[in-house]
């Protein structure tokens, strides 16, 4: 067994799991911050983190023995939730493109859910028609479980489903990002374009994080399958797989570095809980912890995302957000919209 490689892989996967969990908890504890329909990009970031959290949990299983329940679970989680995170990131770039270039949001949240939760079923389930969840005997307990069985068909499934899907996502993200970048360069001096430019400058870091973490593993996997690197030289590939586990870590760091509201809410909650614990140690009658997240949220400044969505609302007397999911009058205030 690859003990050292397994220890490193599990450790980094646990880090990514913990980081992604903080974003997921942010959305669950303060849904108005991430799950409001008036914050379309924050919605997407929540589901990217959720997918990466679930995928990283399976990576934390280490290198389970072939044929075990943990091995099968790890294979499914990898083949389903990791591609789902790619697709959510792809739709983040697509929605950003349509907002900046065409001042609209083409896809509804409902259709994004349909796409991102149904398409990954292809790489997760189709290979089972000829292969099985697991790993080759030569790599048993030396690498994470993905697919076992017929080697030629395994290669075909990986290329057409897993690697093929990631390649499509990477290419489309690159094309759409370049389109947005070119449009921003042309219009960067235009009046009232500062919010669009600022939003692009912040959101472009997320697909960049995906490229940094997954593209090296993508090419490393191709080298292995084409025998440029043999499986006996597997230690060369392990760092690439470890790097791929850190998409959730980078996403979390980017999110909290840019979201002042999230930082303030967590800091305030931490202070309240800490002061309560300290008080409990010195008193038999603890005071009630007063934590008003709604009040704190109401005092936050509007983000570029809020302002751009507000422009869509006020552009016409009656407009549709999320492709007719919610319809609101053009004169309605942003504070009222948040109550939906």
Secondary structure, 3 states (H helix, E strand, C coil): CCHHHHHHHHHHHHHHHHHHHHHHHHHHHCHHHHCCCCCHHHHHHHHHHHHHHHHHHHHCCCCCCCCCHHHHHHHHHHHHHHHHHHHHHHHHHHHHHHHHHHCCCCCCHHHHHHHHHHCHHHHHHHHHHCCEEECCHHHCCCCCCEEECCHHHHHHHHHHHHHHHHHHHHHHHHHHHHHHHHHHHHHCCCCCCHHHHHHHHHHHHHHHHHHHHHHHHHHHHHHHHCCCCCHHHCHHHHHHHHHHCCHHHHHHHHHHHHCHHHHHHHHHHHHHHHHHHHHHHHCCCCCCCCCCHHHHHHCCCCCHHHHHHHHHHHHCCEEEECCCCEEEECCCCHHHHCCC
